[in-house]
Amino acid sequence: MKVTFYGHATVQIEVAGKTLLFDPFISPNDLAKDIDINSIKADYILISHGHADHVADALAIAQNNEATIVSNYEIVSWFGSKHDYSKGHPMNHGGSWNFDFGKVKYVNAVHSSVLPDGSYGGNPGGFVIETAEGNFYYAGDTALTMDMKLIPLFTKLNFALLPIGDNFTMGVDEAVIAADFIECDQIVGMHYDTFGFIKIDHEKAIAAFAAKGKTLLLPKIGETIEL
């Protein structure tokens, strides 16, 4: 799989001939000022929750690509009612669906959620994705939660994308524990450095994961890695 990091919690993953984009927040992010959202491809846009720093560019990229928005019922409905964009697939916690690229399960996240105009954003979540090319977990914004221990009961993960910036989500120490809970040794960090509250020491973060026999990957904005 090709994994491209666009800053904050925005990640593009190419799998099974399809392009998945998670939580698109690019144009308002000064760290991603060199990224042109009109160049970004997406067949599916998966949104973990309604905060502006996760949905800011979702509509524009969806319209550019005629992409399907996958999220909870409230967020998918909001795009339909507020923006007349009805190409969406609503989900809710514990449910799964077989798409043309693989199986998506919407799982718990501990956070908050409200849409940019103040509309109710439903409950936040994450995504566990199983494909013929491998399985991965996109945690969204979340605290460390015991629910993570349920994931390896059903899915063997090849890699996971975890928030590590602290203050609004897990920090590095909790993310290391989360990696144990989900039984995954290859982690891509996200939701760090964008704001002053979530700046991290990259070397210390990598060392904290290494001390537990795990690999933390921190790709540069715009960088593509193979996993």
GUGURO-888287 format. One record per residue: x, y, z of N, C-alpha, C, CB in turn. Coordinates in steps of 0.2 Angstrom, whole numbers, plus 5000, padded with zeros to 4 digits. Each point is the difference from the previous one (the first is absolute). Glycine has a CB too. Layout:
# residues N
XYZXYZXYZXYZ;...
# end
This chain:
# residues 227
500449945000499650065000500450065000499149945006;500750114990500450075000499650045005500449994988;500050045017499750045005500350074999499849905008;499850154991500250075000499850045005500049994988;500450055016499850045005500050074998500649935008;498850104993499950074998500050055006499349964991;500950025015500050045006499449995004500650084994;499549945013499549995005499849935000499650124999;499749865000499849945000499849974993499650025012;500650024983499849994993500549954996499550115000;500249834999500449954997499649974994500549975011;499950024983499749974994500349935000499950114994;499749845004500349935000499749974993500049995013;500549984983499849974994500049935001500550094993;498949885006499949925001499549984995500350015013;499949934985499549964995499750044995499749935010;500850114987499850054994499550055002500149904993;499850125014499650055002500550055004498949935000;500850135001500450055004499550025005500750044990;499649955017499650025005500350075003499749885003;499950164999500350065004499750015006500250064989;500249955017499750015006500150075003500349885002;499150145001500050075004500450054996499949935010;499850104984500450054997500050075003499749934990;500850095012500150065003500750034997499349975011;500750064984500650024996500150084999500049884995;499550145002500050084998500150045006499349974990;500450025016500150045006500649995004498850015000;501649944998500649985004500650034997499449895003;500950165000500650034998500549954998499750105007;500449854997500549954999499949964993500249995012;499250024985499949964994499950054994499549905007;500750164994499950054995500249994993500150085009;500449874990500249984994499649954996501150035004;498449955000499649944997499450044996500349915009;499650074985499450034996499449945001500850074992;498749955011499449955001499749984994499850055011;500349994983499749984994500449954997499650114998;501049875004500449954997499949935004500850094997;498849915008499949945004499449964998500450065010;499849884989499549954997499749965006500649994989;498849995010499649965005499449974997500450085009;499549864992499449964999499550005006500749934991;499650075014499750005007500350055004499649884999;500050155005500250055005499749975007500150104992;500449885012499749975007500150065005500349884997;499250135007500050065005499949975007499650084991;500949935013499949975007499550045005501249954998;498850115001499650055004499950064997500349945010;499350114993499850064996500450065001498949955001;501650055003500450065001500350034994500349965011;499750104989500350044994500749974998499350105003;501149895001500749974998500049934998500450085008;499049904990499949934997499550004994500349955011;499450104988499550004995500150064995499249955007;501350104994500050064997500050004992500750045010;499749914987500049994993499649944997501150065001;498549915004499749944997499550024995500149955011;499550104989499550014995500350024993499250045009;501350004991500450024994500349944997500250115004;500249855000500349944997499549954997501050025008;498449974996499549954998499750034993499849975013;500150094987499750034994500549994994499350085006;501349934995500550004995500049934997500750095005;499249864999500149934998499449965000501150015005;498350024997499449965000500149945005499750034988;500649985017500249955005499449995005501250045000;498849905003499549985005500350025007499649904992;500050135011500250025007499749955005499950124997;500649855007499849955005500150025007500349914991;499250095013500050035007499449975003500750104997;499249935009499449985004499450034997500750005010;498749984992499450024997499950085000499549895003;500750145002499950075001500450044995499749985012;500950004988500550044995499849994993500949995008;499049954990499849994993499350044998500549885001;499050125004499450044999500150075000499449915006;501150124998500250075000500250024993500349995012;500249974985500250024993499450004995501149955003;498450004998499550004996499550065001500149885000;499750145006499650055001500250075000499549925007;501250094995500350075000500350014994500249995012;500149964984500450024994499749964994501050025007;498549954994499749964994500449954997499350104998;501149875006500549954997499849935003501050094999;498649884997499749945002500449934999498950064998;501749954999500349934999500449985006500150034988;499649945016500249985007499849935002500150125003;500349855002499849945003500050015007500549934990;499050075014499950015007500249935003499250094999;501149925007500249945004499850025008500949964991;499249995013500050015007500449955004498950064999;501249955007500549965004499849935000500250105007;500349864992499949935000499849974993499850015012;500050034984499849984993500649994995498950055002;501049914993500549994995499650004993500849945008;499650074987499850004993500549984995499250095003;500649874993500549974994500050054994499949885004;500650164996500150054994500449964994499950105008;500249934987500349974994500849995002499150054992;501149995013500849995001500149965006500150114996;499349875008500149965006499550025005501250004999;498949975007499550015006500150055004499849884999;499750175003500150055005499649995006500350084990;500049925016499650005006500150075004500249875000;499350155002500050075003500049985008499450064991;501249965012500149995007500050065005500649904996;499450095010500050055005500650045000499249935007;500750144995500550045001499750055006500550004988;500050025017499850045005500250074999500149905008;499550144990500150074998499450045000501049964993;498950105004499450034999499950014993500150065011;499349974987499950014993499450054999500449884997;499850174999499550054998500250034993499750035012;499849984984500250024993500150085000499349904995;501150125000500250075000499450055001500949974992;498550025006499550055001499649995006499950004988;500449955017499749995006499549945000500150125002;499849854992499549945000500349945004499650044988;499949925014500249945004500449964995499050015007;501649964995500449964996500049935002500750094998;498849895006500049935002500649985004499449974990;500749975011500649975004500649994996499249955008;501450074995500649994996500149934999500550115004;499949874991500249934999500749994997498849974999;501449974999500649984997499849954995500750035009;499749954986499949954995500549945000499550094993;500249855007500549944999499849984993500049975013;500550024983499949994993500449934998499950124998;499849835000500349944998499950004992499749945011;500950044986500150004993500449944998499950124999;500149864994500449954998500750015000499149974993;501150105008500750025000500250015007499950054989;499749945016500250015007499550045004501150004997;498950005010499550035004500350065004499449895001;500250165000500350065004499450035004500950024992;499350025013499650035005500150084999499949905008;499650144991500150075000499650025006500150024988;500250005017499750015007499650075001500949935004;499250124991499750065001500350045006499049954994;500650095009500250045006499749965006500150114994;500449865010499749965005500550005006499449934992;500350065014500449995006500249925000499450095007;501049894997500149935001499449975003501250025002;498649924995499349975002500149935000499450094996;500349875009500049935000499749974994500050015013;499650034984499649974994500549984995499050075002;501649964998500549984995500249935000500450115001;499549865005500249935001499649954996500450035012;499050004986499549954996500349994993499050045007;501450014991500250004992500349944999500150125000;500449865003500449934998499649945001501050065003;498449945000499649945001499749994993499750025012;500350034984499749994993500450014994499050045006;501550004995500550024995500750005002499050074995;501449905000500750015001500350064996500149875002;500150185002500250064996500750004998499350065007;500849964987500750014997500350075002499749934990;499950125011500250065003499450045002501050014992;499250055012499450045003500250075000499749915007;499850134992500250085000499750025007499950014987;500550025017499850025007500250075001500149885004;499450165000500250075002500549995005498950044997;501650015003500550005005500250075003500549904994;499150155004500150075002499950025007499850024989;499849945015499850015007499550065000501149965004;498750075002499650055001499349994998500950084999;498949914994499449984997499949934999500050114995;500549855005499949934999500649965004499650024988;500549925011500549965003500750044999499449894998;501050105007500750034998500449934999499950105008;500849914991500449954998500049945005500750084994;499349935012500049955005499449954999500750075008;498749974992499449964999500049964993499450095008;500849944987500049974994500449945000499950114994;500749895009500449945001499649945003501050075001;498649955004499549955003499549984995500250055012;499550004985499549984995500349954995499550115001;501149904997500349954995500049935003500750104995;499549905011499949935003499349975000501050045008;498550014994499349975000499849984994499850085008;500449954986499849984994500449954996499550114999;501149875005500549954998500350014993499349925007;500950154993500350024993500750035002498850024995;501749965001500650035001500350054995500249895004;499450134991500150054995499550065000500649914993;499650145010499650065001500250064996499849965012;499750074985500150074997499750055005499949954988;500550105014499750055004499650054996501049985008;498550054996499650064997499850045005499649934991;500150135008499750055004500550025005498949954999;501750084998500550035004500350064996500349885005;500050164999500450064997499650054997500949924998;498550075000499650054996499950075004499449904995;500450095012499950065004500549995006498850014997;501350055006500550005006499849955005500250124998;499249875003499849955006500249934998499050075002;501149914992500249934998500749994997498749984998;501750065003500749994998500349955004500150124996;500349845000500449945003500750004999498949944999;501550035005500749984998500049944996500450065011;499849944983500049954995500449945003499750084990;500949945012500549955002499849965006500950074995;498849975010499849965006499449964998500450105007;499249924989499449964998500249934997499350114999;501149904996500349944997500349955004500250074990;500249965015500449965005499549975005501050074999;498549965003499549975004499649944997499850115005;500149894989499749944996500649954999499150074994;501549955005500549954999500149965006500550074991;499549975015500149965006499549955002500550105004;499049904992499549945001500049964994499350075007;501249934989500049964994499650024994500349915008;499550154992499550024995500450064996499049975007;500750044987500350054995499450054999500749914994;499650155008499550064998500350044994499850015013;499849994982500150044994499750075000500149894994;500350165005499850075000500250034993500150015012;499549974983500250034993499950075000499649894995;500750145000500050074999499350024996501350015000;498550055001499450024996500149994993499650085009;499949894988500149984992500449944999499950124998;500449855007500449944999499649944999500950055006;499349904989499649944999500549945003499350054990;500449915014500449945002499649944998500550065010;499949884989499749944999499949965006500550004988;498949975013499949965006499649934998500050115008;
# end
